[in-house]
Amino acid sequence: MDTTDDKDLEAKHKKSMCEKVTETGFLVATWLALGLYLEIFGPTLIDLKIKLNTDYEKVAVAVSGRSVGLFPGCVFGGLLVDKFGKYCHLMLAVSLDVAAVVTVFIPWSLNVELLWFLCFMGGFIESVINIAGQRLILKLWLEKAATPMILLHSGYGFGSFLIPLYTNPFLAVKREDVENTTLTAFDDTSTTPANIMLNSTVPPEYIKESRIEYSYAISAALVALHSLTFYTYQIRERRYQTFCNSEAETVKKENTETEGKAAEDRTFLQMINPATCAGGRMCYGVQIFVLLFFYFANVGGGERVIAGFVRSYSIDQLDFSKDNGSYINTAFWISFLVGRVGFSVAAKWISVRILVLVQSGGLTVVAILMAILANKSSLAYWILVQPLGIFLAPLWPSGVAWADFHLELTGMGMMLILLGGSVGGIGHLRLIGYLYEHIGYYTFLYQVLGYAILSFVVAVLLDLVGAQHGSRFNWNKTDNENVYSLEKSKENNVVESTKF
């Protein structure tokens, strides 16, 4: 089969724009499902503390089990995607079902240790979903993946924004949050009101029973429902591959098999070799991946601190009521969603290398203002939380798009990214748990400040190193031009030699 026939066959079976957009939409919904089951801890953090009769430090350590789970999960997911890349849809479907089961059992935890294990399992599954889903997006859009990648992660913000809306009615209510007219019904301390939690460990300042198990059940049901989409996609994908193979000629089949083996039959050493992702440049690959590790460790950990404590800080330090705390939490996630959608649009015209500087720089400015103004001012906190969410939101997906722009992000490459997020999540959450409980609630603002400054510094270093070789999508063009020039030179030499 000649080159023209090969191109015609590829064009015939290439996914149309409509198919790409539709699949991207379902993948965005997957990140919405991730938000539903991962960010439910923020609004329910105080209630988990009540149910387990413990303090913030222990609950933060338990929730950090999610970050611990990311580590083995990203190793498992990276190997799985590299070896069985044709089954990414099935991986997503099964992972979403497991996540739903884990989410249902979290509010029923009998102790902190069990809560840690369930969070660990949630983090493990999160890694597989992240790697498989992002791999699908990168394969769909190739060099145009920056906008879809940021848009993909915007689903996470939308899911997180929905959580307070259906969680707030099931949260415990503090005594001071209820009007005096309501409290008079409970003046008789000799009787126990029907709406007081039956658990004897519930502090007396809470007069409404926590029923967060309903919130977790709603999240789990929505996650499980979405998994059906990818079972369907996997069946469709297998039929599509069978159809393509049956039409392809023998030469085309051999070429396709050779291309598949190049990715799926790599040895373990080749998979973990940074040069594999960096076009054979070992030093460049090591530099990039070391910086990416620190970038995602800081971004992932800082994001979890802010998402987990934005409501608790407003209640504990600024004396917000339960409802107002939920409102500011909802406002934060609306801003988070706006940030991801807005920067996904901007990525169509602005280089991702510039975007990471704008995002981390803007976050640093907001964090400085929060540390100065939001320690005692409720109004300042209300105002500054909005740009905080906008600049924070796109840092992770922009980092992934930046990495794919400079490197070939294989499953093992994405494993290293998630490994950084895992380590950073553990470190950041353990630090905020200790500072928040033993030093003061205000330390939340200073940890956010440190996180923002470090994000900007690492973003600058990434751009300086990435400028050495530019986009990976130009490597093949350059290599092809070099090969063509070499072959042309050989032909000229042969012609010259025949003259004599």
SVG drawing of the C-alpha trace seen along z (x, -y; Angstrom):
<svg xmlns="http://www.w3.org/2000/svg" viewBox="-40 -44 77 53">
<polyline fill="none" stroke="black" stroke-width="0.4" points="0.0,0.0 1.4,-3.4 1.6,-6.5 -1.5,-8.0 -3.6,-4.9 -2.2,-4.9 -3.2,-8.5 -6.7,-7.9 -7.2,-4.9 -6.1,-6.9 -8.3,-9.8 -11.3,-7.5 -11.0,-6.0 -9.9,-9.1 -12.4,-10.3 -14.5,-13.3 -14.6,-16.6 -18.1,-15.7 -16.8,-12.4 -13.9,-14.1 -16.0,-16.8 -18.6,-14.2 -16.0,-12.0 -14.3,-15.0 -17.6,-16.0 -18.0,-12.6 -14.4,-12.8 -15.2,-16.3 -18.2,-14.6 -15.7,-12.1 -13.8,-14.9 -17.1,-16.1 -17.6,-12.7 -14.1,-13.0 -15.1,-16.3 -18.2,-14.8 -16.4,-12.0 -13.1,-13.7 -14.1,-17.2 -17.0,-16.2 -14.5,-16.2 -14.3,-20.1 -18.0,-20.7 -18.2,-17.7 -14.8,-18.1 -16.4,-19.4 -19.0,-16.7 -16.4,-14.0 -14.6,-15.4 -17.8,-15.3 -18.7,-11.7 -15.3,-10.4 -15.0,-12.5 -11.5,-13.7 -9.6,-16.8 -8.6,-18.5 -5.1,-17.1 -6.3,-13.5 -9.0,-14.1 -6.5,-15.8 -4.1,-12.9 -6.9,-10.5 -8.0,-12.5 -4.3,-12.5 -4.7,-8.8 -6.0,-9.9 -2.6,-11.3 -0.9,-8.1 -3.1,-6.1 -2.1,-8.2 1.4,-6.7 0.7,-3.0 -2.3,-4.0 -0.2,-6.0 2.4,-3.2 -0.3,-0.7 -2.2,-3.1 0.9,-4.0 1.9,-0.4 -1.7,0.5 -2.1,-2.3 1.2,-1.7 0.6,2.1 -3.2,2.1 -3.8,-1.3 -6.7,0.0 -8.7,0.6 -8.6,-2.9 -12.4,-3.3 -12.8,0.0 -10.3,-1.2 -12.4,-4.4 -15.6,-2.4 -14.4,0.1 -12.5,-2.7 -15.6,-4.8 -17.6,-1.9 -15.0,-1.2 -14.9,-4.9 -18.7,-4.8 -18.5,-1.9 -15.7,-3.5 -17.5,-6.8 -20.7,-5.2 -18.8,-3.7 -16.8,-6.8 -19.4,-8.4 -19.9,-5.0 -16.2,-4.8 -16.0,-3.6 -12.5,-5.2 -9.8,-7.3 -7.9,-4.3 -10.8,-3.0 -11.4,-6.5 -7.7,-6.7 -8.0,-3.3 -11.1,-4.4 -9.4,-7.7 -6.4,-5.6 -8.6,-3.6 -10.2,-6.7 -6.7,-8.1 -5.6,-4.9 -8.6,-4.9 -8.2,-8.6 -4.7,-7.9 -6.0,-5.3 -8.8,-7.6 -6.4,-10.5 -3.9,-8.6 -6.4,-6.8 -8.6,-9.9 -5.8,-12.3 -4.2,-9.7 -7.4,-9.6 -7.5,-13.4 -3.9,-13.6 -4.4,-10.9 -7.6,-12.6 -6.2,-16.1 -2.3,-15.7 -0.7,-19.2 -4.0,-20.9 -4.5,-19.3 -4.0,-22.4 -7.5,-23.8 -9.3,-20.3 -7.0,-19.4 -7.8,-22.5 -11.5,-22.1 -11.3,-18.5 -10.3,-19.6 -13.1,-22.2 -15.5,-19.3 -13.8,-18.8 -14.7,-22.4 -18.3,-21.9 -18.7,-18.8 -17.1,-20.4 -19.5,-23.4 -22.5,-21.1 -21.4,-19.3 -22.4,-22.1 -25.8,-22.5 -26.9,-19.0 -24.6,-18.6 -25.7,-21.6 -29.1,-20.3 -27.4,-17.2 -24.7,-19.0 -24.7,-19.4 -25.9,-22.8 -24.1,-24.7 -26.3,-26.1 -25.3,-29.7 -26.4,-29.2 -30.1,-28.8 -32.3,-31.7 -33.1,-32.3 -36.7,-31.5 -35.7,-28.0 -33.4,-27.5 -36.1,-28.1 -37.6,-24.8 -34.5,-23.1 -34.1,-25.0 -35.2,-21.9 -31.9,-20.0 -33.6,-17.1 -34.9,-15.9 -33.1,-15.1 -34.6,-16.7 -35.4,-14.4 -33.0,-16.2 -30.0,-16.0 -27.5,-13.4 -28.0,-10.1 -24.2,-9.5 -23.2,-10.4 -19.9,-11.8 -21.5,-14.7 -20.5,-18.0 -23.4,-19.8 -22.9,-23.0 -24.4,-21.0 -28.2,-20.7 -28.8,-19.2 -27.9,-15.7 -25.3,-15.2 -26.7,-13.0 -23.8,-13.3 -24.2,-9.7 -27.0,-10.9 -24.6,-13.4 -22.0,-10.7 -24.7,-8.3 -25.8,-10.9 -22.2,-11.4 -21.7,-7.7 -24.9,-7.1 -23.9,-9.8 -20.4,-8.4 -21.7,-4.9 -24.3,-6.1 -21.6,-7.8 -19.5,-4.6 -22.1,-3.1 -20.9,-5.5 -17.5,-4.0 -18.6,-0.4 -20.5,-1.5 -17.5,-3.3 -15.3,-0.3 -17.7,2.0 -17.9,-0.6 -14.1,-1.1 -13.5,2.7 -16.0,2.9 -14.4,-0.2 -10.9,1.4 -12.2,4.7 -13.8,2.8 -10.6,0.9 -8.5,4.0 -10.9,5.9 -10.6,3.1 -6.9,2.5 -4.6,4.2 -1.7,6.5 0.9,3.8 -1.2,1.4 -1.8,4.0 1.9,4.6 2.6,0.9 -0.2,0.5 1.1,3.4 4.6,2.0 3.4,-1.4 1.4,0.3 4.4,2.3 6.6,-0.8 4.4,-2.0 3.0,1.1 6.0,3.5 8.6,1.2 10.6,2.8 10.2,1.7 13.6,-0.2 12.5,-2.0 9.2,-3.0 11.0,-4.6 13.8,-6.1 13.3,-9.9 15.0,-9.9 12.1,-7.9 9.7,-10.8 12.3,-13.5 13.2,-12.3 16.4,-10.5 17.7,-13.5 18.5,-12.0 19.7,-15.2 16.8,-17.3 14.3,-14.6 15.7,-14.4 15.7,-18.2 12.1,-18.5 10.8,-15.6 12.5,-16.7 10.9,-20.2 7.5,-18.7 7.7,-16.5 8.1,-19.6 5.6,-21.6 2.8,-19.0 3.7,-18.1 3.2,-21.8 0.2,-22.4 -1.6,-19.2 -1.0,-19.6 -1.8,-23.3 -5.0,-22.7 -6.2,-20.1 -5.4,-22.4 -7.4,-25.3 -10.3,-23.0 -10.4,-21.3 -10.1,-24.3 -11.7,-27.2 -15.0,-26.6 -13.5,-25.5 -11.3,-28.7 -14.3,-30.9 -16.2,-29.3 -13.3,-28.8 -11.4,-32.1 -14.0,-34.5 -17.1,-33.2 -19.1,-32.5 -22.4,-30.6 -22.8,-27.1 -24.8,-28.5 -22.4,-31.3 -19.5,-28.9 -21.2,-26.7 -22.0,-29.8 -18.3,-30.9 -17.4,-27.3 -19.8,-27.3 -18.5,-30.7 -15.0,-29.3 -15.9,-26.4 -17.8,-28.7 -14.7,-30.8 -12.7,-27.6 -14.9,-26.5 -14.7,-30.0 -10.9,-29.8 -10.7,-26.5 -13.2,-27.4 -11.7,-30.9 -8.2,-29.7 -9.2,-26.8 -10.5,-29.5 -7.4,-31.6 -5.2,-28.6 -6.4,-28.7 -4.5,-32.0 -1.9,-32.1 1.0,-29.7 0.8,-27.4 4.3,-28.5 2.9,-32.0 -0.3,-30.8 1.5,-29.0 3.4,-32.2 0.2,-34.3 -1.7,-31.8 1.0,-31.3 1.9,-35.0 -1.8,-36.0 -2.1,-33.4 0.9,-34.8 -0.5,-38.4 -3.9,-37.2 -2.2,-35.1 -0.1,-38.1 -3.3,-40.2 -5.1,-37.4 -2.2,-37.1 -2.4,-40.9 -6.2,-41.5 -8.1,-38.3 -6.9,-37.5 -9.7,-39.3 -11.8,-40.8 -14.7,-38.7 -15.3,-41.0 -11.7,-40.8 -11.9,-37.0 -15.1,-36.9 -13.6,-39.1 -10.2,-37.5 -11.4,-33.9 -12.9,-34.5 -9.7,-35.3 -7.9,-32.7 -10.1,-30.1 -9.7,-31.5 -5.9,-31.5 -5.6,-28.2 -7.9,-26.2 -6.0,-25.9 -2.5,-25.3 -2.8,-21.5 -4.2,-21.0 -2.0,-23.8 1.0,-21.9 -0.1,-18.7 -0.6,-20.5 2.9,-22.2 4.5,-18.8 2.8,-17.2 3.9,-20.2 7.6,-19.6 7.6,-15.8 5.8,-12.6 3.6,-12.0 3.4,-8.2 1.6,-6.4 4.7,-6.3 5.3,-10.0 1.9,-10.8 2.7,-8.4 5.5,-10.7 3.2,-13.7 0.6,-12.0 3.4,-10.7 4.4,-14.4 0.8,-15.2 0.7,-12.3 3.8,-13.4 2.7,-17.0 -0.8,-16.1 0.6,-14.1 3.1,-16.9 0.7,-19.8 -2.2,-18.2 -0.1,-16.9 1.5,-20.4 -1.8,-22.3 -3.3,-19.7 -0.6,-20.4 -0.4,-24.2 -4.2,-24.6 -4.8,-22.6 -1.7,-23.6 -0.7,-27.0 -3.8,-28.8 -6.4,-29.0 -4.6,-31.9 -1.7,-29.6 -4.0,-28.6 -3.3,-31.9 0.4,-31.6 0.6,-28.1 -1.4,-29.3 1.1,-32.2 4.1,-29.8 2.3,-27.5 1.7,-30.3 5.2,-31.7 6.7,-28.2 4.3,-27.7 5.6,-30.8 9.2,-30.0 8.9,-26.5 6.9,-27.8 9.7,-30.2 12.3,-27.4 10.1,-25.1 9.9,-27.7 13.7,-28.3 14.5,-24.6 11.7,-24.0 13.1,-26.7 16.1,-24.6 14.4,-22.4 10.9,-23.8 7.8,-21.8 8.1,-18.1 5.8,-18.3 8.6,-20.0 11.1,-17.3 9.7,-14.8 9.6,-17.6 13.2,-18.5 14.2,-14.8 12.4,-14.2 14.1,-17.2 17.5,-16.0 16.9,-12.5 15.7,-14.0 18.8,-16.2 21.1,-13.2 19.4,-11.0 19.6,-13.9 23.3,-14.3 24.0,-10.6 22.1,-10.7 24.2,-13.7 27.4,-11.9 26.4,-8.9 25.7,-11.1 29.0,-12.9 30.9,-9.7 29.4,-8.3 30.7,-11.2 34.3,-10.0"/>
</svg>
